[in-house]
């Protein structure tokens, strides 16, 4: 009997003890500031229109807003959940939006720890330094410059290129991005110019209607920065547009006939206009890329056109910051947080159109909308995470929910460790980064017409475009009513460009690339052709090599593939090279 009693006493000594009841007179009432972050608005229809500002549809957005009810439910669940049903214990929000708790001193300690933990995650931001260097015309940029490289290598590349005068002085700014929020930097210079001319003549009266639009020049970056284990993931949108030559005035004339039925008068003549005629270099890229700690992203855009060269080197440097712990243990319960945006791969539901290299591709007027950051569904995301976790941990009442753009897990410490490991594997699968370079060259490989070096995550789709345009009258409409003629010549801007998308899928050590691209190279000078017998201003005609490339490519590290000849009848030819570094 003595042995049995000792055994029972030993069991009681190691069993978890229920907290001793506390009388209501010993309870304390304290108030706390709730960690309610600013609203994170994610446009599910956020679009990249080439060379236009980003847009978002106000009726298709996800608002990640933490309300006080959510926060109270979470705190009740994780901080001494068995105590809040006892007499005297209370948790509520007062009129000043402060959290008021009546509890024992031990519970107050855990409550303060939980609030501090939540505040560190929900309120944190990521700073990213952005530098944009102009690339001098005719300079050589080695193929190894580009992609995700170590900070030391990035600094060495930049210093060597600046010493050789290949790079000019940079424009710099810092982008601050919150979880699931977008930050931006850079700026545009807007030039007003006539790009549409519509003249209607009716009932012996002339209506001159030149449409004045704005040409946006400069560089803009928009990004979302997501901290991950050992680095940061970037959803990056980069757009650049620059003048290759000063804007020149261009005289044009429009033949007109005017008749007045009341007086019987009739006049004919030419209306003269001066239109601005810019020649513009452009580039854009949307990509998802993960940058480890101690590394940076270098993105190279270069294009050679009949009007000059356009080139920029974009350097993105995630700035260091202290890491916040992901798991908080509170007695028998534990709380873990993960940033939802680390689990949101971007998607592009978009097909290229031949018109993208036509008259209005520069300004994205041909339906070139690209939802670069996808259409995230939080419910579907959480369900996917739930299905990927070991089944037996759900028997222990593991709670999974989203608050303020964060994935919140509450349960036993050992269950959270299993869940966190499963989520970490999923994040790792989404953050494998590939470094790629695209070159458009002649058959000999001696002359490069376009160069793009960038990085993208496996499982994502990247969009890119680079080239140059000449813009004149992009629509020309002369209508003569109650007279003798209707003249409607179309005079368009002309693109010299490469534009396309790449889907990346990694299988083991092999990378599969689904490429869809459009390529156009202008050949020779413009020909001046009279529009008609009455119109003084001739129409400019041009010849070009044009091709659409749709290929499924298989590349190992260090391999490259040449596609072509894209212009077999041309003098120089066009060969597209894609290399994986």
C-alpha positions in Angstrom: 0.0 0.0 0.0 2.9 2.3 0.7 4.4 1.7 -2.7 1.0 2.4 -4.4 0.6 5.7 -2.5 4.2 6.8 -3.4 3.4 6.0 -7.1 0.2 8.2 -7.0 2.2 11.0 -5.4 4.8 10.8 -8.1 2.2 10.9 -10.8 0.7 14.0 -9.3 4.1 15.7 -9.1 4.7 15.4 -12.9 1.1 16.0 -14.1 0.3 19.5 -15.3 -1.3 21.4 -12.5 -4.4 23.6 -13.0 -3.8 27.2 -12.0 -4.9 27.9 -8.5 -8.1 29.9 -8.4 -7.8 33.6 -7.6 -10.4 35.5 -5.7 -12.1 38.4 -7.5 -10.6 40.8 -5.0 -7.1 39.8 -6.2 -7.8 40.5 -9.9 -6.3 43.5 -11.6 -7.8 45.7 -14.3 -5.4 47.1 -16.9 -5.7 48.7 -20.3 -3.6 48.0 -23.4 -3.2 49.5 -26.9 -4.5 47.0 -29.5 -2.1 46.3 -32.3 -4.5 47.2 -35.1 -2.5 48.0 -38.2 -3.5 50.2 -41.0 -5.7 48.7 -43.7 -3.7 46.7 -46.2 -5.6 47.0 -49.5 -4.7 44.4 -52.2 -6.1 45.0 -55.7 -6.9 41.6 -57.0 -7.1 43.2 -60.5 -3.9 45.2 -60.2 -2.7 45.6 -63.8 0.4 46.5 -65.7 -0.5 48.3 -68.9 2.8 48.7 -70.7 4.0 52.3 -70.2 1.0 53.3 -68.3 0.4 53.8 -64.6 -0.9 50.8 -62.6 -4.6 50.6 -62.0 -6.8 48.8 -59.5 -10.5 48.1 -59.7 -12.2 49.4 -56.5 -14.8 46.6 -56.6 -12.3 43.8 -56.8 -10.0 44.2 -53.8 -9.2 42.4 -50.6 -9.2 44.5 -47.4 -7.0 43.0 -44.7 -8.3 45.0 -41.7 -7.9 43.7 -38.1 -11.0 44.6 -36.0 -11.2 44.5 -32.3 -13.6 41.5 -32.3 -11.0 39.3 -34.1 -8.3 40.4 -31.7 -10.3 39.6 -28.6 -11.3 36.2 -29.9 -7.6 35.4 -30.7 -6.4 36.6 -27.2 -9.1 34.6 -25.4 -8.0 31.5 -27.4 -4.3 31.8 -26.8 -3.9 33.5 -23.3 -5.2 31.3 -20.5 -8.4 30.2 -22.4 -9.7 28.3 -19.3 -9.7 31.5 -17.2 -12.0 33.8 -19.1 -15.1 31.9 -18.0 -14.2 32.3 -14.3 -16.0 34.9 -12.2 -14.5 38.4 -12.4 -12.3 37.7 -15.5 -13.2 40.0 -18.4 -11.8 41.2 -21.7 -13.3 44.0 -23.8 -12.6 47.2 -25.8 -13.6 50.5 -24.4 -14.9 53.7 -26.1 -11.3 54.9 -26.7 -10.5 51.6 -28.6 -8.2 50.4 -25.9 -8.2 46.8 -24.7 -9.4 46.5 -21.0 -8.6 43.3 -19.2 -9.6 42.2 -15.7 -7.4 39.1 -14.7 -4.8 37.8 -12.4 -1.2 39.1 -12.5 0.0 36.0 -14.2 -2.6 36.3 -17.0 -1.7 40.0 -17.4 2.0 39.0 -18.0 1.0 36.5 -20.8 -1.5 39.0 -22.2 1.2 41.7 -22.5 3.6 39.2 -24.1 1.0 38.2 -26.7 0.1 41.8 -27.6 3.8 42.6 -28.0 4.3 39.6 -30.2 1.3 40.5 -32.4 2.4 44.1 -32.7 5.9 43.1 -33.8 4.4 41.2 -36.7 1.3 43.1 -37.7 2.9 46.5 -37.6 6.3 45.7 -39.2 7.4 47.0 -42.6 10.2 46.1 -45.0 12.5 48.9 -46.5 14.0 48.3 -49.9 16.6 50.5 -51.5 16.2 51.1 -55.2 18.9 52.4 -57.5 18.4 53.0 -61.3 21.6 53.6 -63.4 21.5 54.8 -67.0 23.6 52.6 -69.3 25.7 54.6 -71.8 25.1 53.9 -75.5 27.6 51.5 -77.0 28.9 50.2 -73.7 29.3 46.5 -73.0 27.4 44.9 -70.1 28.8 41.4 -69.3 26.2 38.6 -69.4 26.9 37.7 -65.7 25.6 41.1 -64.6 22.0 40.5 -63.7 19.8 38.4 -61.5 20.1 37.6 -57.8 23.8 37.9 -56.8 25.6 38.4 -53.5 25.8 42.0 -52.2 29.6 41.9 -52.6 29.3 40.8 -56.3 26.6 43.4 -57.0 28.8 46.2 -55.5 31.8 45.0 -57.5 29.8 44.9 -60.8 28.4 48.4 -60.2 31.9 49.9 -59.3 33.6 48.3 -62.3 30.9 49.5 -64.7 30.9 53.0 -63.4 34.7 53.1 -63.6 34.5 52.1 -67.3 31.9 54.9 -67.9 29.3 52.2 -68.8 26.9 53.5 -66.0 25.9 57.0 -65.2 24.9 58.5 -61.9 22.0 56.7 -60.3 18.6 57.9 -59.2 17.9 56.4 -55.7 15.0 56.1 -53.4 13.7 53.8 -50.6 10.4 51.9 -50.9 8.7 50.9 -47.6 6.3 48.0 -48.0 4.1 46.4 -45.4 2.8 42.8 -45.4 0.4 42.4 -48.3 0.8 46.1 -49.0 2.4 47.8 -52.0 5.1 50.5 -51.9 6.3 52.6 -54.8 9.0 55.0 -55.8 10.5 56.9 -58.7 8.7 59.5 -60.7 7.4 60.5 -64.1 7.9 63.6 -66.2 4.8 64.3 -68.2 5.0 65.9 -71.7 1.9 67.0 -73.5 1.7 66.3 -77.2 -0.8 65.8 -80.0 -1.3 62.1 -80.7 -4.7 62.1 -82.2 -6.1 64.5 -84.8 -9.7 64.5 -85.8 -11.1 67.1 -88.2 -14.8 67.1 -89.1 -16.2 69.5 -91.7 -20.0 69.7 -91.9 -22.5 72.3 -92.9 -19.9 74.7 -94.1 -18.2 74.8 -90.7 -14.8 73.5 -89.7 -14.4 71.7 -86.4 -10.7 71.1 -85.6 -10.4 68.6 -82.8 -6.7 67.7 -82.0 -6.6 65.5 -79.0 -3.7 66.3 -76.6 -2.4 63.5 -74.5 0.5 63.1 -72.0 3.7 61.3 -72.7 5.0 59.9 -69.4 8.7 59.7 -69.1 10.8 58.5 -66.2 11.1 55.4 -64.0 8.7 53.9 -61.6 8.9 50.8 -59.4 6.0 49.2 -57.5 6.7 46.3 -55.2 5.5 44.2 -52.3 8.1 42.9 -50.0 7.5 39.8 -48.0 10.0 38.7 -45.3 10.7 34.9 -45.5 13.1 32.7 -43.5 16.5 34.0 -44.4 15.5 36.7 -46.9 12.7 38.6 -48.6 10.4 37.9 -51.5 9.6 40.8 -53.9 6.7 41.1 -56.2 8.2 43.7 -58.5 6.8 45.9 -61.2 9.3 48.1 -63.1 8.5 50.6 -65.8 10.7 53.1 -67.7 10.3 55.4 -70.6 12.8 58.0 -72.0 13.3 60.3 -74.9 16.0 59.1 -77.3 16.0 62.5 -79.1 14.5 65.9 -78.5 10.9 66.2 -79.4 10.7 67.7 -82.9 7.8 69.6 -84.4 6.3 68.1 -87.5 4.2 70.1 -90.0 1.1 68.4 -91.4 -1.6 69.7 -93.6 -5.2 68.6 -94.1 -7.2 69.2 -97.2 -10.6 70.6 -96.5 -13.7 71.6 -98.5 -16.2 74.0 -97.1 -19.6 74.6 -98.5 -22.5 76.8 -97.3 -25.9 75.7 -98.5 -27.5 79.0 -97.5 -25.1 81.3 -99.3 -24.0 78.9 -101.9 -20.3 79.6 -101.2 -17.6 77.0 -101.6 -14.0 77.0 -100.4 -11.2 74.5 -100.5 -7.8 74.6 -99.0 -5.3 73.0 -96.5 -5.4 73.3 -92.7 -1.9 73.3 -91.3 -0.9 71.8 -88.0 2.4 71.2 -86.2 2.5 67.9 -84.4 5.2 66.8 -81.9 7.1 63.8 -83.0 8.9 62.0 -80.1 11.1 59.0 -80.3 10.9 57.1 -77.1 12.8 54.2 -75.5 10.9 52.0 -73.1 11.2 48.9 -70.8 9.0 47.1 -68.3 9.2 44.0 -66.2 6.9 42.3 -63.8 8.3 39.4 -61.8 8.3 37.6 -58.5 11.8 37.0 -57.0 13.2 35.9 -53.7 16.4 37.5 -52.4 18.3 35.8 -49.6 19.9 37.8 -46.9 23.2 39.2 -48.1 22.1 39.2 -51.7 20.7 41.8 -54.2 18.7 41.9 -57.4 20.2 43.4 -60.6 17.9 43.8 -63.6 19.3 44.9 -67.0 17.2 46.4 -69.8 18.9 47.4 -73.1 17.5 48.0 -76.6 19.0 49.4 -79.8 16.7 51.1 -82.3 17.1 53.2 -85.4 16.8 56.3 -83.2 19.4 55.4 -80.6 19.9 53.1 -77.6 17.9 52.8 -74.4 19.3 51.1 -71.3 18.9 51.0 -67.5 20.3 48.9 -64.7 17.9 48.4 -61.8 19.5 47.5 -58.4 17.2 46.4 -55.6 18.7 46.0 -52.1 16.5 44.7 -49.2 17.7 46.5 -46.1 18.5 44.6 -43.0 16.2 44.5 -40.0 15.9 42.4 -36.9 13.9 39.2 -37.3 10.8 38.8 -35.2 10.2 35.4 -33.6 7.5 33.3 -35.3 6.3 31.3 -32.3 5.2 32.5 -28.9 4.7 29.8 -26.1 2.2 30.6 -23.4 1.8 27.7 -21.0 0.1 24.8 -22.7 -0.8 27.0 -25.7 1.4 28.5 -28.4 0.8 31.2 -31.1 2.5 31.3 -34.5 2.4 33.8 -37.3 3.3 33.6 -41.0 3.0 36.3 -43.6 0.2 35.3 -46.1 1.9 37.0 -49.0 4.8 34.5 -48.9 2.2 31.9 -50.0 0.7 34.0 -52.8 2.4 33.2 -56.1 1.6 35.8 -58.8 -0.4 34.6 -61.8 -0.9 36.1 -65.3 -4.1 35.2 -67.0 -3.1 36.9 -70.2 -2.4 36.1 -73.8 -0.2 38.3 -76.1 -1.8 39.9 -79.1 -0.1 40.7 -82.4 -1.3 44.2 -82.0 1.1 44.7 -79.0 3.8 45.6 -81.5 1.5 47.8 -83.5 0.6 51.4 -83.4 -0.4 51.8 -79.8 1.6 49.2 -77.9 3.6 51.8 -76.0 0.7 53.2 -74.2 -1.1 49.9 -73.6 -4.1 50.8 -75.7 -4.5 47.4 -77.3 -5.9 45.5 -74.4 -2.5 44.6 -72.9 -3.8 44.4 -69.3 -1.6 42.1 -67.2 -2.7 41.3 -63.6 0.9 41.0 -62.4 0.2 40.1 -58.8 -2.6 37.6 -59.3 -6.0 37.3 -57.7 -5.4 36.0 -54.2 -8.2 34.1 -52.4 -7.5 34.0 -48.7 -10.1 31.3 -48.0 -8.6 29.1 -50.8 -5.1 29.8 -49.5 -5.9 28.8 -46.0 -7.7 25.7 -47.2 -4.7 24.7 -49.2 -2.4 25.1 -46.2 -4.8 23.1 -44.1 -4.8 20.2 -46.6 -1.1 20.2 -46.7 -0.6 19.7 -42.9 -0.4 16.3 -41.1 -3.9 15.0 -40.4 -3.4 13.9 -36.8 -2.6 17.4 -35.5 -6.2 18.5 -36.2 -7.3 16.1 -33.4 -5.7 18.5 -31.0 -7.8 21.5 -31.9 -5.2 23.4 -33.9 -6.8 26.7 -35.0 -5.9 28.2 -38.3 -7.2 31.6 -39.4 -6.1 34.9 -41.1 -5.8 38.3 -39.3 -4.5 41.4 -41.0 -2.7 39.7 -43.8 -1.1 37.2 -41.4 -1.7 33.4 -41.2 -2.4 32.7 -37.5 -2.0 29.3 -35.8 -3.0 28.6 -32.3 -2.5 25.2 -30.6 -0.1 23.0 -28.7 3.6 23.8 -29.1 4.4 20.4 -30.7 1.6 20.7 -33.2 2.7 24.2 -34.2 6.2 22.9 -34.9 4.8 20.3 -37.3 2.5 22.9 -39.0 5.3 25.4 -39.3 7.6 22.9 -40.9 4.9 22.0 -43.5 4.3 25.7 -44.3 8.1 26.4 -44.5 8.4 23.6 -47.2 5.5 25.2 -49.1 7.2 28.6 -49.0 10.5 27.1 -50.0 8.9 25.5 -53.1 7.6 29.0 -54.1 10.8 30.9 -53.6 13.3 29.0 -55.8 14.8 31.7 -57.9 16.1 31.4 -61.5 18.5 33.8 -63.1 17.9 34.3 -66.9 19.2 36.4 -69.7 17.6 37.1 -73.1 19.5 38.4 -76.1 18.3 39.4 -79.5 21.3 39.3 -81.9 22.2 39.1 -85.6 23.3 35.8 -87.1 27.0 36.4 -86.3 26.3 37.2 -82.7 28.4 40.4 -83.0 25.5 42.9 -82.8 23.0 42.9 -80.0 19.6 44.6 -80.6 18.1 43.8 -77.1 19.4 42.5 -73.8 17.4 41.6 -70.7 18.8 40.1 -67.5 16.4 39.3 -64.7 15.3 36.7 -62.1 12.0 35.0 -61.4 10.7 32.4 -59.1 9.9 28.9 -60.3 6.2 28.5 -60.7 5.6 32.1 -61.6 5.1 34.0 -64.8 7.2 37.0 -65.8 6.2 39.8 -68.2 8.8 41.8 -70.1 9.0 44.4 -72.9 11.8 46.6 -74.2 12.4 48.6 -77.3 11.7 52.0 -78.9 8.9 53.8 -80.6 8.5 56.7 -83.0 5.2 58.5 -82.4 3.5 60.8 -84.9 -0.2 61.1 -85.7 -1.7 57.9 -84.3 -5.2 58.6 -85.7 -6.1 60.8 -88.6 -9.7 61.4 -89.6 -11.0 63.9 -92.1 -14.6 63.8 -92.9 -16.2 66.2 -95.4 -20.0 66.2 -95.4 -22.3 67.6 -98.1 -19.3 68.0 -100.2 -17.4 65.7 -102.4 -14.8 63.6 -100.5 -14.1 61.6 -97.4 -10.4 61.1 -96.8 -9.2 58.8 -94.0 -5.5 57.9 -94.0 -4.1 56.2 -90.9 -0.8 57.3 -89.7 0.6 55.3 -86.8 3.5 55.2 -84.3 5.9 52.3 -85.0 7.4 50.0 -82.4 10.9 48.5 -82.5 10.5 46.0 -79.7 10.6 42.7 -77.9 7.6 41.9 -75.6 6.5 38.6 -74.0 5.8 36.4 -71.1 7.7 33.4 -69.6 6.2 30.6 -67.4 8.8 28.9 -65.3 8.5 25.4 -63.9 11.4 23.7 -62.2 11.6 19.8 -62.1 14.6 18.7 -60.2 17.6 20.4 -61.8 15.8 21.1 -65.0 13.9 24.3 -65.7 11.1 24.3 -68.2 10.3 27.6 -69.9 7.1 28.3 -71.8 7.9 31.3 -73.9 5.4 33.5 -75.7 7.0 36.5 -77.3 6.6 39.0 -80.1 9.6 40.5 -81.9 9.8 43.4 -84.4 12.9 45.0 -85.9 12.6 47.9 -88.2 14.6 47.6 -91.4 15.9 50.6 -93.4 14.7 54.2 -93.5 11.1 55.4 -93.6 9.7 55.9 -97.1 7.8 59.1 -97.8 4.6 58.3 -99.7 2.0 60.9 -100.7 -1.3 60.3 -99.1 -3.4 61.6 -102.0 -3.6 64.3 -104.6 -4.9 66.9 -102.1 -3.0 66.2 -98.9 0.4 67.9 -98.7 1.8 65.8 -95.9 3.1 62.4 -97.0 2.6 59.2 -95.0 5.7 57.5 -93.7 5.9 53.8 -94.6 8.4 51.3 -93.1 9.6 47.8 -93.6 10.2 45.4 -90.6 11.1 41.9 -89.7 8.4 40.5 -87.4 8.0 37.2 -85.7 6.0 35.5 -83.0 7.9 32.9 -80.8 6.0 30.2 -78.9 8.4 27.6 -77.5 8.7 25.1 -74.7 12.3 25.1 -73.6 14.3 22.8 -71.3 17.4 24.2 -69.7 19.9 23.0 -67.1 22.0 25.4 -65.1 24.6 27.0 -67.4 22.8 26.0 -70.6 21.4 28.3 -73.3 19.3 27.9 -76.4 19.2 29.9 -79.7 15.9 30.3 -81.4 15.7 31.4 -85.0 16.4 32.5 -87.6 13.4 34.8 -87.0 14.1 36.8 -90.2 15.5 34.2 -92.6 15.2 36.6 -95.6 16.8 39.5 -93.9 20.3 40.7 -94.3 21.4 40.3 -90.6 18.8 37.9 -89.3 17.3 37.8 -85.8 18.3 35.2 -83.3 16.8 35.0 -79.8 19.1 33.5 -77.1 17.8 32.4 -73.7 20.4 31.4 -71.1 20.0 30.0 -67.6 22.8 31.0 -65.2 
